[in-house]
Amino acid sequence: MTITTDPPNRAWGTKTTPGEAGQAALSETDEVSWGDPSRTGTAFDFRTDAITTPTLRQLAAIGRATLNDDVFGEDQTTTALERQMAATCGREAAAFAVSGTMANQLALGALCQQRPYGVLADASAHVVGFEAGGLASLSGATMQPVRPANGLHLTVGDLEVHARVDEEGGEGELGLPWTACPTRVVSLENTAHGNVIPLAELRAIREWTAQRGVLVHIDGARVWDAVASGRAGTLAEIAACADVLTLSFSKGIGAPIGAVVVGSGAVIRRIKRLRQSIGGGVRKTGLLAAAVREAVLENFGPGDVDVGGVFSVTHDMAAAVTRMWTDRGGKLLRPSETNMAWLDLASAGVTAETLNGMGMRNGILIAAPRIVLHHQICAKALVSLEQVFDDILVRRKVEGADGPGAFGLRSKGCVQNI
Ligand SMILES: *Cc1c(COP(=O)(O)O)cnc(C)c1O
């Protein structure tokens, strides 16, 4: 009888054939990217704040993580993160999720309990346009997208016009017709594309919805920026306005992966079961939770207000970018309140493709019309951006040949400005 064994040379990192595996092993040792945004290119990347790369301190924290099973609920690092986030947000419980998208879907799924249900959200919200229709396929809910009248974020005024709610007593003079799909949940984004929902407005929405039996979800992928702006309240004050709040750690917080949902004990228990049902219960989450805990400390701080200072630097950069544009006569699509600048390209007579292409030739990546600032953008990238603005608004240069692209600058020794 022949005993089949694995073929030799199957160990990790062993070069079997001169090919990809060997290349990967080489680049792992020769080109370590941890903690170096100029090497990874994020120092020159204005497309999104999700692009940041984790720091060496996060790597060290991963080394200290517990390695127990979170499907069993036994991993201490993960549990500590959940407890810490629940406490910081002044809520009973929290559930870790591997992405903000999953966290949003779980949060909304847990609120959609009594069919038929509609979820009212800003038409440009992440849950409407960037979650692959998950609300329909996972929760069977109807999305009720609304364009905010103020062009920035939803308000009570928008709800008064668009929410489909039964008045007191249900079907009656003022009630909804039986044919309507009632709004059971309002989903808000804070920040909404960089714009802050002021705390007073959020509280008014909470009161309006509570009076009508409508639940509130807040997508707080960038809630850190909202808090750091000083106009949105603390994490706890914001969380108090929602049945569930999702927070992402892979935007301004700068962790590699991860999000949490906070809410009541009952809603979090429902969320953990839903999470398991879509394969989101994962095992050694301590690795991720450790990096997240370190990233929160690095960039925001341990409490419910920003003491890290990193967000205010990022917001100052966005204000500087906005001035670079408007001082040259450019107009904005939205006011810059946190870490984004929204350029009005039409009034500058330039297309997004042209602007992005000019960025590439100047060694920076842009996804116009949105310029997103994050803590790994370097001073040199801002200078390149200013040159692009000059070319568009001052020298009015048009398309030329393609240059070396964003990564051509990697080796030129960009110094991180923070
Ligand atoms: C990025 C983002 C998400 C999703 O977060 P991921 O962790 O990238 O899945 C959700 N909502 C908003 C508003 C976002 O910007």
The ligand as a Gaussian input file, in Angstrom:
#p B3LYP/6-31G(d) Opt

LIG

0 1
 C      -16.523000      53.226000       3.602000
 C      -17.903000      53.383000       4.058000
 C      -18.622000      52.273000       4.518000
 C      -18.082000      50.873000       4.448000
 O      -16.969000      50.619000       5.204000
 P      -16.028000      49.379000       4.782000
 O      -15.348000      49.041000       6.068000
 O      -15.119000      49.900000       3.732000
 O      -16.925000      48.287000       4.283000
 C      -19.895000      52.478000       4.972000
 N      -20.446000      53.703000       4.981000
 C      -19.792000      54.793000       4.554000
 C      -20.442000      56.126000       4.610000
 C      -18.503000      54.667000       4.071000
 O      -17.861000      55.748000       3.630000

